[in-house]
Amino acid sequence: GTKTEYPITDDAAIISRTDLSGNIVYCNEEFVVASGFNRDAVIGQPHCILRHPDMPAAAFRDLWDTVKAGRQWNGYVKNLRKDGGYYWVYATVVPNIRDGQIVGFTSVRREPSREKVIAAEAHYRSLNGS
């Protein structure tokens, strides 16, 4: 259920790439395992299929504004699993630049520190006004 947290192990790097519109064009095995989605089911899907309802829109606005400006974004993200559970990650998102043009984005997600997750939860709750 939605209250079940899936733990990310410290050696896992969850990697996905999207096109400019945020549609998934690549994901690694760790992504498949953590999200619970079949690889074939996510390729071509918008990355927001992983968006957890607890995540405030403002956090994603900041992410997109940053990477579309050609800069790296780092932050804590609560993702939704296919089974309704969730997993927290520390995400690094970078624009993929080819010939001076942004052609897509790569996200690498790792196990977050628990203290930072607790802080992020409180911050996101305040942004969501709850």
C-alpha positions in Angstrom: 0.0 0.0 0.0 0.9 3.7 0.0 2.3 3.5 3.5 4.9 1.0 2.6 8.4 2.3 2.1 10.7 0.5 -0.2 14.3 0.9 1.0 17.0 1.9 -1.4 20.3 0.2 -0.7 23.5 2.3 -0.5 25.1 0.7 -3.5 22.2 1.2 -5.9 22.3 4.0 -8.4 18.8 4.4 -10.0 19.3 6.0 -13.4 16.9 7.3 -16.0 17.0 9.6 -19.0 14.2 11.6 -20.4 13.7 13.7 -23.5 13.0 17.4 -23.4 9.3 16.7 -22.6 10.1 14.6 -19.6 9.3 11.3 -21.3 11.5 8.3 -20.2 13.8 7.2 -22.9 16.1 5.0 -20.8 16.1 3.4 -17.4 18.5 1.0 -15.7 17.7 -2.2 -13.8 17.8 -0.5 -10.4 15.1 1.9 -11.7 12.9 -1.1 -12.6 13.5 -2.8 -9.3 12.9 0.3 -7.2 9.8 1.6 -9.1 8.2 -1.8 -9.6 7.4 -0.9 -13.2 8.3 -3.1 -16.1 10.9 -1.4 -18.3 8.7 -1.8 -21.4 5.9 -0.2 -19.5 7.9 3.0 -18.6 9.8 3.7 -21.8 8.0 6.6 -23.6 5.9 7.4 -20.4 6.2 10.8 -18.7 8.5 10.7 -15.7 5.6 12.1 -13.6 4.1 8.6 -13.4 6.5 8.3 -10.4 5.3 11.5 -8.8 4.1 10.9 -5.3 1.1 13.1 -4.2 3.1 14.3 -1.2 5.6 16.0 -3.5 4.8 19.7 -3.9 4.6 21.2 -7.4 7.1 23.9 -6.3 9.8 21.3 -5.9 9.4 20.1 -9.5 9.1 23.6 -10.8 12.5 24.4 -9.2 14.0 21.2 -10.7 12.7 21.9 -14.2 13.7 25.6 -14.1 17.2 24.6 -13.0 17.9 21.9 -15.6 16.2 23.8 -18.5 18.7 26.6 -17.7 21.5 24.1 -18.2 22.4 23.6 -14.6 22.5 20.6 -12.3 19.8 20.1 -9.7 20.1 18.1 -6.5 17.3 17.3 -4.0 15.3 14.8 -2.1 12.4 13.2 -3.9 9.7 10.9 -2.7 8.7 8.6 -5.6 5.6 6.5 -6.1 6.0 2.8 -6.8 3.7 0.9 -9.1 2.2 -1.0 -6.1 1.4 2.3 -4.4 4.3 2.2 -2.1 7.1 4.8 -2.1 10.8 5.3 -2.0 12.9 8.3 -1.0 16.0 9.2 -3.0 18.7 11.8 -3.2 18.4 12.9 -6.9 21.0 14.6 -9.1 19.5 15.7 -12.4 21.7 17.0 -15.2 20.9 18.4 -18.6 22.3 16.3 -21.5 23.9 18.9 -23.9 24.9 18.0 -27.4 26.3 20.7 -29.8 25.4 23.4 -27.3 21.8 22.3 -27.2 19.9 20.6 -24.3 18.6 17.4 -25.8 17.3 15.7 -22.6 18.0 15.1 -18.9 19.7 12.3 -16.9 18.7 11.6 -13.3 20.9 9.6 -10.9 19.2 8.7 -7.6 20.9 7.2 -4.6 20.0 6.3 -1.0 19.3 9.4 1.0 20.3 10.1 4.5 17.4 9.5 6.9 17.9 12.9 8.7 17.6 14.7 5.3 14.5 12.7 4.4 12.9 13.8 7.7 13.8 17.4 7.0 12.5 17.2 3.4 9.2 15.7 4.6 8.7 18.6 6.9 9.6 21.1 4.2 7.3 19.6 1.7 4.5 19.4 4.1 4.9 23.2 4.7 4.9 23.8 1.0 1.8 21.7 0.6 0.2 23.7 3.4 -0.6 20.7 5.6 
